Amino acid sequence: MIRRTVKDRLSSHGRLHDDFLCQVMQDMSKEKFLTEDFLVQLIFTLLFVTFDSVSTTLTLALMFLEENPRALQEITDEHESIIKEREISKSSITWKEYKSMPFTLQVIHESLRLGNISPGLFRRTKTDVEWNGYTIPAHWGVLIATSALHLNPETYKDHLTFDPWRWKEYDSDVMLKNFMPFGSGMRECAGAEYTRALLSMFLHVLVTKYRWTNVKKGNIRRNPILSLGDGLHIKIMERQK
């Protein structure tokens, strides 16, 4: 669908659209790397990293919390305490309040760990790399399978269990080497902190104002990106004071 849209745009000379794709196409005459194939991959990637990955992580978090009453109660208590400590109860969330949501961040990390939204991370070797008795030649493409890190039973006890409390025990070194939902190093996703903040804000509003129950859950599958089949159906109700 994306390729067809790009082809249609390229063939409709002079007819402009006020959107991102139109802007990139105008730059094709200035930048040699902006080919038709590059545009298709760029649009697909942007749709994935800005929408699909965040919505899937949020869906998983809702599913895991509803299935784990203890976790749901703890995250609710955390956000209710934030409201109770405000001078003005209906004021917007401050940066200080966002940084006082440790359990919320643990829930987000655990949802990302179990979800492995991206099937892997691509890197390219700059020099020959010796690893585990093998030589990876310079300039080869390498696929890092994040699920091999995130579901490693040697690192994560009961690795298939939703356990947000596990993140209390791990130091930064463990996360740096064994947790890469946004990539790692200089090539980490630019939206990593934005994603954490967005999910935290959404969960804050949800648990303080609403309640929900799962009605129907689709089968989790990967093809190759994670999805829940026909989705997660929930019944949402305004919270009774």
C-alpha positions in Angstrom: 0.0 0.0 0.0 2.8 2.4 0.9 4.7 1.6 -2.3 1.6 2.2 -4.4 1.0 5.5 -2.8 4.6 6.6 -3.4 4.4 5.5 -7.1 1.1 7.4 -7.5 2.6 10.5 -6.0 5.7 10.3 -8.2 3.6 10.0 -11.3 1.3 12.9 -10.4 3.7 15.7 -11.4 2.8 19.0 -9.8 -0.1 17.8 -7.7 1.1 18.5 -4.1 -0.2 17.2 -0.8 0.4 19.0 2.5 2.0 16.1 4.3 5.4 14.6 5.3 5.7 12.3 2.2 5.2 15.3 -0.1 8.0 17.2 1.7 10.4 14.2 1.4 9.6 13.8 -2.3 10.5 17.5 -2.9 13.9 16.8 -1.4 14.6 13.9 -3.8 16.2 16.2 -6.3 18.6 17.5 -3.6 19.6 14.2 -1.9 20.8 11.1 -3.8 19.9 8.7 -1.0 16.2 9.6 -1.3 15.2 6.8 -3.7 11.7 5.3 -4.2 12.7 2.3 -2.1 14.1 4.5 0.7 10.8 6.4 0.8 8.8 3.2 1.2 11.0 2.0 4.0 11.0 5.4 5.7 7.3 5.7 5.8 6.8 2.1 7.0 9.4 2.6 9.7 7.9 5.9 10.9 4.4 4.4 11.1 5.8 1.5 13.1 7.9 3.5 15.6 5.4 6.3 16.1 2.1 4.4 16.4 2.2 0.6 16.1 4.9 0.0 18.7 3.4 2.4 21.3 -0.2 1.1 20.9 0.9 -2.5 21.1 2.9 -1.9 24.3 0.0 -0.1 25.9 -2.4 -3.0 24.9 0.0 -5.5 26.5 0.2 -3.4 29.7 -3.6 -3.2 30.0 -3.9 -7.0 29.5 -1.1 -7.8 32.0 -2.5 -5.4 34.6 -6.0 -6.7 34.4 -4.7 -10.3 34.8 -2.6 -9.3 37.8 -4.7 -7.6 40.5 -1.7 -7.1 42.8 0.1 -5.1 40.1 -3.0 -3.2 39.2 -3.6 -2.2 42.8 0.0 -1.1 43.3 0.1 1.1 40.2 -3.3 2.6 41.2 -2.0 3.4 44.7 1.1 5.0 43.2 -1.0 7.4 41.1 -3.6 8.1 43.7 -0.9 9.2 46.1 0.4 11.7 43.5 -3.0 13.3 43.3 -3.4 13.4 47.1 -0.1 15.2 47.5 -1.0 18.0 45.1 -2.0 21.4 46.3 -4.4 21.6 43.4 -5.9 18.2 42.7 -6.8 18.9 39.0 -3.5 20.4 38.0 -1.4 18.9 35.2 1.3 16.3 35.9 4.6 17.9 36.7 8.1 16.6 35.8 8.6 15.9 39.5 5.5 13.8 39.6 6.5 11.9 36.5 9.8 11.0 38.1 7.9 9.7 41.2 6.3 6.8 39.3 8.9 4.0 39.8 6.3 1.1 39.7 4.7 2.5 36.6 8.1 2.5 34.9 8.6 -1.1 36.1 5.2 -2.1 34.5 6.2 -0.4 31.2 9.6 -2.1 31.2 8.1 -5.5 31.9 5.5 -5.1 29.1 8.3 -4.1 26.7 10.4 -7.1 27.8 7.7 -9.7 27.3 6.3 -8.0 24.2 9.6 -7.6 22.2 7.6 -5.4 19.9 10.4 -5.2 17.3 11.6 -8.6 16.0 15.2 -7.4 16.1 17.8 -4.7 15.7 20.0 -4.3 12.7 23.6 -3.2 13.0 26.6 -3.3 10.6 30.2 -4.3 11.7 32.9 -1.7 11.1 35.7 -4.2 11.6 36.1 -7.9 11.8 34.5 -9.1 15.1 35.5 -12.2 17.0 32.6 -13.7 18.8 32.2 -17.1 20.4 34.8 -18.7 18.2 33.4 -17.1 15.0 34.6 -14.2 12.9 32.0 -11.7 11.7 33.6 -9.9 8.7 33.7 -6.2 8.5 30.7 -4.5 6.9 28.4 -7.5 7.4 24.9 -6.9 8.6 24.0 -8.3 12.0 20.5 -8.9 13.4 20.3 -8.8 17.2 17.3 -10.9 18.3 16.0 -8.9 21.3 13.8 -11.8 22.5 17.0 -13.8 23.0 18.1 -11.2 25.5 14.7 -10.3 27.1 13.5 -13.9 27.5 16.9 -15.4 28.7 16.1 -17.5 31.8 19.7 -17.0 33.0 19.1 -13.3 33.3 15.3 -13.2 34.1 13.9 -15.6 36.6 10.5 -17.0 35.5 11.2 -15.3 32.2 7.7 -15.9 30.8 6.0 -14.4 33.8 4.7 -10.8 34.1 6.7 -9.7 37.1 7.2 -5.9 37.2 8.8 -6.2 40.7 11.8 -7.9 39.2 13.1 -4.4 38.0 13.7 -3.4 41.6 16.6 -5.8 41.7 18.4 -4.9 38.5 21.1 -2.3 38.3 21.9 -0.1 35.2 24.5 -2.6 34.0 22.0 -5.4 33.6 19.6 -3.1 31.7 22.4 -1.8 29.5 23.5 -5.3 28.4 20.2 -7.3 28.5 17.3 -4.9 27.8 17.2 -3.2 24.5 13.5 -2.4 23.5 14.7 0.9 22.0 18.1 -0.3 20.7 21.3 0.7 22.4 24.2 3.1 22.4 24.4 5.9 19.9 21.7 4.4 17.8 19.0 4.2 20.5 15.6 5.2 19.4 15.1 9.0 19.7 11.6 8.5 21.0 12.6 6.2 23.9 12.0 8.7 26.7 8.9 10.1 25.0 7.4 6.6 24.8 8.0 6.0 28.5 6.4 9.4 29.3 3.4 8.9 27.0 2.6 5.5 28.5 3.0 6.8 32.0 0.6 9.7 31.4 -1.9 7.4 29.8 -1.8 5.0 32.7 -2.0 7.8 35.2 -5.3 9.0 33.7 -6.6 5.5 33.2 -6.1 4.1 36.7 -7.2 7.3 38.5 -10.4 7.9 36.5 -11.5 4.6 35.0 -11.8 0.8 35.6 -11.7 -1.8 32.9 -12.2 -5.6 32.4 -11.1 -7.8 29.6 -13.9 -9.1 27.4 -12.0 -10.9 24.7 -8.3 -11.4 24.0 -6.9 -12.2 20.6 -4.1 -14.7 20.3 -0.7 -13.2 20.5 1.3 -13.8 17.3 4.3 -12.4 15.4 4.3 -11.9 11.6 7.0 -10.6 12.0 5.8 -7.7 14.2 3.9 -8.6 17.4 0.1 -8.4 17.2 -2.9 -9.7 19.2 -4.9 -11.1 16.3 -8.3 -9.5 16.3 -7.2 -7.2 19.2 -7.9 -6.9 22.9 -11.6 -6.1 23.7 -12.2 -4.4 27.0 -15.2 -2.9 28.8 -14.2 0.5 30.3 -16.2 2.2 33.0 -15.9 5.6 34.8 -14.5 5.1 38.3 -17.1 5.5 41.1 -15.9 8.0 43.7 
